[in-house]
Amino acid sequence: MVIVVGNWKKKLAKILAVVVLIAVFAAALPLLTGLLYNQVPALSTWFSDEQPSGNPMRVDNGEETRFQHLVDQFVFKLQEFYYEE
C-alpha cells in the first residue's frame, strides 16, 4: 500500500517547526519561572528530600510577622475560652 501525500515538504516543515517550538518552550519554561522568582532552578535538586534533623520539636526560627502574632493571640484566647467551660 502506497500513501501519496501532496505538499509533503511544506507539511514536514510545519511539523518540524511545531516540534521545535514546543521543545524551546519546554526548555525555556524553567528558566523563565526562575527569573520571575530571582532564582534559576537547579535541575539536580528539584526532587531532593529534606533530611530529618532528629529533633522532633524542630521549630522554624524565622522573623515573626504581625499576622503570626495576631494568630497566636487568637489561639491563646480560644484555648482559654474552652478551658473555662
Residue frames as a rotation matrix with the C-alpha (Angstrom) as fourth column:
MET 1
0.586 0.810 0.000 0.00
0.810 -0.586 0.000 0.00
0.000 0.000 -1.000 0.00
VAL 2
-0.602 -0.759 0.247 1.38
0.775 -0.630 -0.048 3.38
0.192 0.163 0.968 -1.01
ILE 3
0.473 0.703 -0.531 0.17
0.783 -0.612 -0.112 6.64
-0.403 -0.363 -0.840 0.50
VAL 4
-0.314 -0.512 0.799 0.74
0.809 -0.584 -0.056 9.74
0.496 0.629 0.598 -1.56
VAL 5
0.283 0.322 -0.903 0.90
0.780 -0.625 0.022 12.98
-0.558 -0.711 -0.428 0.39
GLY 6
0.415 -0.074 0.907 0.67
0.705 -0.603 -0.372 16.20
0.575 0.794 -0.198 -1.52
ASN 7
0.465 -0.333 0.820 2.92
-0.345 -0.921 -0.179 19.11
0.815 -0.199 -0.544 -0.49
TRP 8
0.745 -0.145 -0.651 4.89
0.545 0.695 0.469 16.83
0.385 -0.704 0.597 1.83
LYS 9
-0.362 -0.929 0.079 7.80
0.728 -0.335 -0.598 19.27
0.582 -0.159 0.797 2.11
LYS 10
-0.373 0.310 0.875 5.55
-0.350 -0.920 0.177 22.07
0.859 -0.240 0.451 3.34
LYS 11
0.713 0.700 -0.020 3.75
-0.293 0.324 0.899 19.77
0.637 -0.636 0.436 5.80
LEU 12
0.428 -0.656 -0.622 7.05
0.789 0.606 -0.097 18.35
0.441 -0.449 0.777 7.10
ALA 13
-0.578 -0.644 0.501 8.40
0.362 -0.753 -0.550 21.87
0.732 -0.137 0.668 7.61
LYS 14
0.054 0.687 0.724 5.28
-0.580 -0.569 0.583 22.85
0.813 -0.452 0.368 9.61
ILE 15
0.860 0.251 -0.445 5.51
0.137 0.726 0.674 19.73
0.492 -0.641 0.589 11.80
LEU 16
0.005 -0.945 -0.326 9.21
0.875 0.162 -0.457 20.34
0.485 -0.283 0.828 12.46
ALA 17
-0.517 -0.147 0.843 8.52
-0.065 -0.975 -0.210 23.99
0.853 -0.164 0.495 13.30
VAL 18
0.520 0.776 0.356 5.85
-0.505 -0.057 0.861 22.96
0.689 -0.628 0.362 15.81
VAL 19
0.733 -0.311 -0.605 8.14
0.558 0.784 0.273 20.36
0.390 -0.537 0.748 17.40
VAL 20
-0.374 -0.916 0.142 10.99
0.689 -0.377 -0.618 22.88
0.620 -0.133 0.773 17.67
LEU 21
-0.235 0.378 0.896 8.63
-0.389 -0.881 0.270 25.49
0.891 -0.285 0.354 19.16
ILE 22
0.830 0.551 -0.081 7.40
-0.191 0.417 0.889 23.02
0.524 -0.723 0.451 21.79
ALA 23
0.399 -0.762 -0.510 10.98
0.829 0.538 -0.156 21.98
0.393 -0.360 0.846 22.63
VAL 24
-0.540 -0.598 0.593 12.11
0.321 -0.797 -0.511 25.60
0.778 -0.085 0.622 23.01
PHE 25
0.161 0.696 0.700 9.12
-0.566 -0.516 0.643 26.40
0.809 -0.499 0.310 25.22
ALA 26
0.892 0.176 -0.417 9.74
0.170 0.725 0.668 23.33
0.420 -0.666 0.616 27.39
ALA 27
0.030 -0.962 -0.272 13.40
0.900 0.144 -0.412 24.26
0.436 -0.233 0.869 27.81
ALA 28
-0.605 -0.288 0.742 12.73
0.132 -0.956 -0.264 27.94
0.785 -0.062 0.616 28.49
LEU 29
0.430 0.893 0.134 9.86
-0.013 -0.142 0.990 27.48
0.903 -0.428 -0.050 30.94
PRO 30
0.575 -0.230 -0.785 12.02
0.809 0.300 0.505 26.56
0.119 -0.926 0.359 33.99
LEU 31
-0.552 -0.832 0.047 14.40
0.823 -0.553 -0.128 29.42
0.132 -0.032 0.991 33.24
LEU 32
-0.412 0.475 0.778 11.59
0.034 -0.845 0.534 31.94
0.910 0.247 0.332 32.90
THR 33
0.703 0.682 -0.202 9.93
0.206 0.077 0.976 30.85
0.681 -0.727 -0.086 36.13
GLY 34
0.219 -0.715 -0.664 13.31
0.976 0.156 0.155 31.04
-0.007 -0.682 0.731 37.87
LEU 35
-0.713 -0.478 0.512 13.85
0.529 -0.847 -0.054 34.58
0.460 0.233 0.857 36.63
LEU 36
0.117 0.845 0.522 10.44
-0.009 -0.525 0.851 35.59
0.993 -0.104 -0.054 37.96
TYR 37
0.951 0.227 -0.210 11.42
0.181 0.144 0.973 34.44
0.251 -0.963 0.096 41.43
ASN 38
0.542 -0.818 0.193 15.03
-0.803 -0.572 -0.169 35.63
0.249 -0.063 -0.967 41.14
GLN 39
-0.053 -0.550 0.833 16.17
-0.556 0.709 0.433 32.02
-0.830 -0.440 -0.343 41.29
VAL 40
0.001 -0.011 -1.000 17.24
-0.918 0.397 -0.005 29.76
0.397 0.918 -0.010 38.47
PRO 41
0.777 0.376 0.505 16.16
-0.582 0.734 0.349 26.22
-0.240 -0.565 0.789 39.37
ALA 42
-0.437 -0.899 -0.027 18.90
-0.884 0.424 0.196 23.65
-0.165 0.110 -0.980 39.76
LEU 43
0.190 0.614 -0.766 17.73
-0.769 0.578 0.272 20.55
0.610 0.538 0.582 37.97
SER 44
-0.434 -0.436 -0.789 19.54
0.037 0.866 -0.499 18.16
0.900 -0.245 -0.360 40.31
THR 45
-0.992 0.001 -0.128 17.85
0.128 -0.021 -0.992 19.48
-0.004 -1.000 0.020 43.45
TRP 46
-0.481 0.875 0.065 14.22
-0.659 -0.409 0.631 19.70
0.579 0.261 0.773 42.29
PHE 47
0.488 0.747 -0.451 13.22
-0.346 0.640 0.687 16.40
0.801 -0.179 0.571 43.85
SER 48
-0.564 -0.730 -0.385 15.67
0.120 0.389 -0.913 16.14
0.817 -0.561 -0.132 46.75
ASP 49
0.519 0.771 -0.370 14.01
0.438 0.132 0.889 15.35
0.734 -0.624 -0.270 50.06
GLU 50
0.208 -0.393 0.896 14.72
-0.727 -0.675 -0.127 17.26
0.655 -0.625 -0.426 53.23
GLN 51
-0.281 -0.396 -0.874 16.66
0.276 0.839 -0.469 15.09
0.919 -0.373 -0.126 55.63
PRO 52
0.784 0.618 -0.067 15.26
0.224 -0.179 0.958 14.94
0.580 -0.766 -0.278 59.17
SER 53
0.074 -0.771 0.632 17.34
-0.565 -0.555 -0.611 16.67
0.822 -0.312 -0.477 61.83
GLY 54
-0.442 -0.192 -0.876 16.46
0.455 0.794 -0.403 14.16
0.773 -0.577 -0.264 64.56
ASN 55
-0.983 0.144 -0.115 14.77
0.021 -0.533 -0.846 16.86
-0.183 -0.834 0.521 66.65
PRO 56
-0.443 0.879 0.177 11.00
0.876 0.382 0.295 16.17
0.192 0.286 -0.939 66.89
MET 57
0.414 0.593 -0.691 10.41
0.744 -0.658 -0.119 19.67
-0.525 -0.465 -0.713 68.28
ARG 58
-0.644 -0.718 0.265 12.17
0.727 -0.467 0.503 21.49
-0.237 0.517 0.822 65.46
VAL 59
0.484 0.771 -0.414 10.75
0.605 -0.636 -0.479 25.00
-0.633 -0.019 -0.774 65.01
ASP 60
0.153 -0.375 0.914 11.32
0.861 -0.404 -0.310 27.44
0.486 0.834 0.261 62.18
ASN 61
0.030 -0.240 -0.970 13.12
0.797 -0.580 0.168 30.43
-0.603 -0.778 0.174 63.69
GLY 62
-0.338 -0.075 0.938 12.07
0.795 -0.556 0.242 32.97
0.503 0.828 0.247 61.08
GLU 63
-0.992 -0.002 0.125 11.05
-0.053 -0.900 -0.433 36.51
0.114 -0.436 0.893 61.83
GLU 64
-0.447 0.879 -0.166 7.62
0.810 0.319 -0.492 36.88
-0.380 -0.354 -0.854 63.42
THR 65
-0.775 0.261 0.576 5.17
0.243 -0.718 0.653 39.00
0.584 0.646 0.492 61.46
ARG 66
-0.743 0.575 0.342 2.20
-0.664 -0.571 -0.484 40.92
-0.083 -0.586 0.806 62.80
PHE 67
0.147 0.825 -0.545 -0.16
-0.800 0.424 0.425 38.35
0.582 0.374 0.723 61.28
GLN 68
-0.176 -0.280 -0.944 1.59
0.209 0.926 -0.313 35.48
0.962 -0.252 -0.105 63.08
HIS 69
-0.982 -0.184 0.044 1.41
0.013 -0.295 -0.955 37.42
0.189 -0.937 0.292 66.35
LEU 70
-0.394 0.910 0.131 -2.34
-0.919 -0.394 -0.031 38.01
0.023 -0.132 0.991 65.91
VAL 71
0.222 0.443 -0.869 -2.94
-0.448 0.838 0.312 34.35
0.866 0.320 0.385 65.10
ASP 72
-0.594 -0.507 -0.624 -1.02
0.333 0.552 -0.765 33.31
0.732 -0.662 -0.159 68.22
GLN 73
-0.913 0.304 0.273 -3.12
-0.403 -0.559 -0.725 35.66
-0.068 -0.772 0.633 70.36
PHE 74
-0.022 0.955 -0.296 -6.30
-0.938 0.083 0.336 34.28
0.345 0.285 0.894 68.82
VAL 75
0.009 -0.038 -0.999 -5.24
-0.036 0.999 -0.039 30.70
0.999 0.037 0.007 69.54
PHE 76
-0.892 -0.379 -0.246 -4.41
0.232 0.082 -0.969 31.52
0.387 -0.922 0.014 73.17
LYS 77
-0.671 0.707 0.223 -7.76
-0.726 -0.564 -0.393 33.25
-0.152 -0.426 0.892 73.69
LEU 78
0.141 0.721 -0.679 -9.58
-0.753 0.523 0.399 30.36
0.642 0.455 0.617 72.06
GLN 79
-0.378 -0.358 -0.854 -7.80
0.244 0.851 -0.464 27.88
0.893 -0.384 -0.234 74.34
GLU 80
-0.998 -0.002 0.069 -8.70
-0.065 -0.345 -0.936 29.95
0.026 -0.938 0.345 77.40
PHE 81
-0.307 0.950 -0.056 -12.34
-0.940 -0.293 0.178 30.06
0.153 0.107 0.983 76.26
TYR 82
0.259 0.410 -0.875 -12.56
-0.371 0.878 0.301 26.26
0.892 0.246 0.379 76.03
TYR 83
-0.622 -0.530 -0.577 -10.69
0.339 0.482 -0.808 25.72
0.706 -0.698 -0.120 79.31
GLU 84
-0.845 0.345 0.408 -13.16
-0.532 -0.619 -0.578 27.98
0.053 -0.706 0.707 81.15
GLU 85
0.121 0.983 -0.136 -16.14
-0.958 0.151 0.242 25.83
0.258 0.101 0.961 80.15
